[in-house]
Amino acid sequence: MKVIVGLGNPGPAYQNTRHNVGFMAIDRLAQRLAPGAPLRSQFQAAVTEVRADADKCLLVKPMTYMNLSGTTVAEIVRFYKMDPADLLVITDDVALPLGDIRLRKGGSDGGHNGLADITRRLGTETFPRLRVGIDPPGRIARHDYVLGRFTPEQGPVIEERLGVIADAAWCWANDGIDTAMNRFNTRKARKDASEEQED
């Protein structure tokens, strides 16, 4: 069993906000792996089941709101008697440049309320996470920034990067965290691709 959880807030008011980039990644994975498949309601979440090699893989969007994301995650881990190493959490990160991604085997929550709740309810911070850069907030209050929508300049960048984010998550599900980290934890790949287009 593998589980990929994208963090976000439910409802139209939060659609396409920076804090919902995890939801956006799950939607992209579902479109790619199970086009037309309905999301089912389970574990206080919207869930789609797909296959990663021989393993069942759940794509999960918690419906508990960001600050209670751990409710859904802990319920899934208990139900399937999972090792947290088989869980990947996709979340936004204001410390990374827009569209950059970082996979890690574990670590601190970095002030992210969703990660903090998951850590508290699982009793460990040793679970893989895929952090997606949304740019620092600058002079805007962090709370207002993450709950705001992507600007006209940011939107196309995130839309283009969702394919890479989905690739990274699916690589984790099929090939493991080490392979995914080696393949996707780099800014240089984006720089090289940009330079090739200019040439």
N, C-alpha and C positions, 0 to 999 in steps of 0.2 A: 504494500500500500504506500503510495506517495500522495502528498497533499500540497497543493499550491494555493496559498491564501493571498488575495489582493486586498489591501486595506483601503477603506474609504467610508463615506457616509451615504446612507440611502436617501432616495427622494430627489425630485427634480431640482430643488433648490441648490443641491450640491453637485449636480451633474457638470462634468468638465471643469471642476475646480482642481487646483493644484494638489490638494490633499487626497483627491480621488484617483491619482494616477495608478494606484494598485488595482482599483476596479477596472480602469481602462485597459490595463494589461490582461486581466482575466477575460474581459470581453473579447480582446483580440485573439487570445488563445482559444477561446470557445468557438469563435468564428472560423478559425483555421482548422481545429481538430474535430469539431462536432457541429458543422454548419446546420442551422435549423433546429438543433436539439433544444427542447425546452429546459429552462432552469427549473429545478424542483426546490421546494422549500423544506429544509432540514437543518438541524443544528442551529436554528435561528439565523439561517443564512440562505443565500441562493447558491445552489450547487449543481454542477455539471460533472458527469463521470466520463472519463476518456481512458485510453490505454497508453501506458509508457512501457514499451517493450512488453514483457510478460506481466507487468504490474498494473493493478488498477490505480488510476490517478484521479483525485477529486480536484476540481477547480472551484474555489470557494470565495464568495463575497459576503462577509458578515453583514447582517442587517441590524446590528446592535448599536450602531454609531461608533465612531472611532475609539472613544475613550473606554469602551467596553468590549473591544475586539477579542480580548482574552476569553470571554465567555464562550464564544463559538469555538475558538481554537482548542481550549481545554476540553470541551465536550467531545470534539472529534478525536482528540488524542486518547481520551479515556475510553470512548466507544470502541475504537479499533485497537486499543492497547498498543499504541504506536511508540516507537522511539522518536523523540523530537528531531533527531537527525534526518528523519524522513519527511519533515515539514519544511516548506520554503515560504517565507513571508515577503511579499513585495510591498514596498512602502516608499513614500516620497522622502526626500532629504534636502533641507535648505542649505546644507554645507557643501553640496556638490553642484558643479555647473549644470545648466539645463541640459537634460538628455544623457548626461554621463551616468554610468551604472557601476555599482560596486557589489560584488558578491562576497559574503563573509560566512564563516562557519558558526559564528556567534559574536557576542560582544555586548556592550552597553546599549541602552535604548537611545542615547544621544539626545535626550529631552523629548523624544517622540512619544506622545501619550498612548498611541496604539501599541507600539512595541513594549512600552512600560507595563501595560495591562497584561499583555501576553506573558511577559517575563514573570510577573507577579503570580499569575494563575497557574503557570506551568511549574513554578519554583525553580526555574533555570533560565539562564540567558544563552545556553548552548543550543541554539537552533539556527539553521541557515536563514539568511535574509538577503534580499536583493534590493538595494537602495537605489532609487532613481532621483537624479538631481533635478531640482526645480528652481535653481538659482537662489542666492541669498535674498532676504527681503529688503535689504537696504534700509531706508528710513521708515518703511511701512512696518507697523506692529506685526510681529510674527503671526499671531492668531489671525489677523485680518488678511495677511498675505496668503497663508496656506488655504484659507477658505475662499479666496478670490479666484476668479477664472483666469486662465492663461490669456496673456495679451495677444493681439493680432500677430505680433512678431514671434511669441513663444509657441503659439498653437501649432503651426506647421512643423516646427522642430520636434515637438513631442509626438505628433502624429507620425512623422517619419521614423522616429526612434522606437515607437511601439513594436515594430517588427523585430528589432534587435532585442528589445526587452523580452518579447515572447520567445525568441530563439534562445536567449540565455536561460530562461526558466525551463524550457523544454530540454535543453542540454543537461541541466541539473537533474531533471527527472529521469533521463535515460542514461547519462554517463557519469553522474555524481558531481559533488561540489568541487573537487579538485580540478577536474577537467573543465568545468564551467568557469571557474575562477581564472584558469590559465588562458582560456579563450576570450573571455569578455571583460576582464578587469584591466582595461587599458584605454587611455585617452588617445594614444598615438594612432590607433586604428582609425579614429574619426579624422584626425589631422591628415593622415596619409590619403584617405579617401577624398578629402577636400582638395588636396594638392593635385591628385590625379585628375579631378574634374577641371581644375584650372588649366592644367597642361593640355 
